[in-house]
Amino acid sequence: MPQIVIENLFNLRINSISIHRKVIEIIHENGIDWMHACGKKGRCTTCKIILKSGEENL
């Protein structure tokens, strides 16, 4: 099962059974208020993340 680890939130771990969703949507569904200015369209880069591993799950 894919897992999202948010290092700047004390290594918060989110398990996701849905692999066909945007990462930011999964983060928001788990009650984390992650900033986004363009409506989750990936245009403004305010929600930018650094992917360290797991690119095969994207």
Summary of the structure (lengths in Angstrom):
residues: 58
radius of gyration: 11.2
end to end distance: 12.5
largest distance: 29.5
contacts: 97
relative contact order: 0.18
helix: 22%
strand: 14%
